[in-house]
Amino acid sequence: MDSSLTLSLSHTNSDTHDLIGTYFLEQWRLKSKAAVRKSESVMGVSENQFLMEIDSEECEEEKEELPTELDTLNSSGGFSIVGSDKLSVRYPNVNLHGHDVGVVQANRAAPCKRLVYYFEMFVENAGTKGQVAIGFTTPAFKLRRQPGWESNSYGYHGDDGLLYRGQGKGEAFGPAYSTGDTVGGGINYASQELFFTKNGTVVGTVFKDVKGPLFPTVAVHSQHEVVTVNFGKHPFVFDLKAYEAQERAKQHSTIEKLSIPQNASYGIVRAYLQHYGYEDTLKTFDVESRSTLPPISFVQENGFAEDISVYSLNQRKVLRQLIRSGQIGDAFGKLRELYPQIVQDGTSAICFLLHCQNFIELVRVGKLEEAVLYGRTEFEKFYKLGDYDDLVKDCAALLAYEQPQKSSVGYLLGDSQREIVADAVNAMVLSTNPSVKDSRECLHSRLDRLLRQLSACFLAKRTFNGDQGEGFHLHRILNSGRKG
């Protein structure tokens, strides 16, 4: 072979190995960081639950600060007195003017990266005129005005049941409310609407035309009025969980009305099984599907024929089975026999992953002395490179605990770590196919890419709505399916 061509192929293989190896090392690092954050909360939790929590982190499960109490720093003068619990408000004086309103906002804005936000107000005493109100206001709202009387604010008022939104004139909305009633205010980020409730029932909705942050707000406006706010510390009168389930059902119903080819899901599932080397399951899947689906064309929409996705299917199945059963030495042997180019560089990321997994398997079966000797032999060269030192430390830390499975590095002993190594080897084998033009195609199946696209679309939709609304979380869908 021409020497320049040999050099070019060697460089290409090196680039491929770097891209794929680096990707799976980062997947490991993500798990490591998630495990450290959750080490105290997952003790005794099943492996599947642990993976759900990691999935939650990787899918950007937002943890926004919630309103917890009323803001006692910004005041509406002497027209409202917040109780020592910071959850109750009373009107102490006789109001002399229309603007003598006692308005109090929550200590934080309503969280926005979710489906729904909701809070409630209990009217302990409607006072002399019953001019209490609940609503949402912006940070710049004047605290001497009822919510809804100023632009960019909304208020559901107790004395007349009217809704005020940005002007002094209200509009017919719901029933009036008084002493003993519980009213609530919520934001539905999916529909971009505000909704209000009375004693557990939705009384009406209004379009939310403010994109910035909104603060839960309550108001008192006549002598002896007293209200108490619940930001979620206690159960709501309104069934918020049922409301959220109803809203998600609406979304699912809309999706189900979309026209999708009968065999679309079949093709996606089949491509997934092919990509990850599940040969036996693929054969069973094909047999069971022949009687229920029309003939399938196996030319993918991206122009590649099926022989690319079934490349080395049997060998990839064998390698995955060996790694998933902890037989790393046998997997190394198969790779040297069938794909020597993958493991010929003893300091590559894929070799590092395999050596680490071999070390982990020795710890798993209690061969600690053998694990120490193996680690000294194999890890030194990687530790010196610097790119792997954090992961080497994770592996070595297994030896420091009497019960390593309950430590912050216990995740290494789970089946999910084997899957990372198996997926990395699978991608490397796929990349040896001469028909592959871009090694990034080997990292994910079509189903994986679809889920990533869903995540991107949800986040894009949220951006269009002023960064309001929830993202796509696979673990939430899987959990809701189990509950159903």
Disulfide bonds with the S-S distance in Angstrom:
none
